[in-house]
């Protein structure tokens, strides 16, 4: 519940979106009851009932849980079914609803989220991580260079490509010689920039999500593609508590 409250405050209350959620004060959907919810706590603080506040959260949904939930969340925006069929022997883990309290948006908090996610992947034996990541706003031209950078430098290979559903945006929007790649990289949302560093690929289309007022891209990260630097940093079995150092 605390994670859903944080999601509501960050996704909706602060931005003034999704007024239907304001009645409950929680961001929730049909997937929540089937997911694992990774949370980061600030143990140095205490709130109501003397509990530490949730300062960040991540939602994880594997294939077995997705069957019970009626599918993956990403399938509402991207046609992931052919992708899953092409790679049927592999075990997929969907990540989503990444959320960090504004006062804690620093490297340490993000590392704790990724460390926890990697520990879950190692423990459960997942082969592929995937999910939606967002750019703020619904005007693709505002993010034209950053979105084009993903298509030019980290486009998914043919057997990993996924078509978007709904209000689609074909990538890239710009020719590679028409923008500064360093500036485009800096303009990426921090979580997307982090996925890029980890070795992620991105589908060739984005989706405009009017409910959340975002442009969503599909992140694809097979464990075999993980940047070895980060595997060493967190430990091949996630046993190295890098974020606490």
ABEGO torsion letter per residue (X at the ends): XAAAAAAAAAAAAAAGBGAAAAAAGBBBBAAAAABBBBBBBBAABBBBGGBBBBABBBBBBBAAAAAAAGEBAAAAABBAAAAAAAAAABBBBBBBGBBBBAAABBAAAAAAAAAAAAAAAAAAGBABBBEBBBBBEABAAAAAAAAAAAAAAABBBAAABBBBBEBBBBOBABBAAABBAAAAAAABBAAAAAAAAAGBBBBABBBBBAAAGBBBBBBBBBAAABBAAAAAAAEAAGABBAAAX
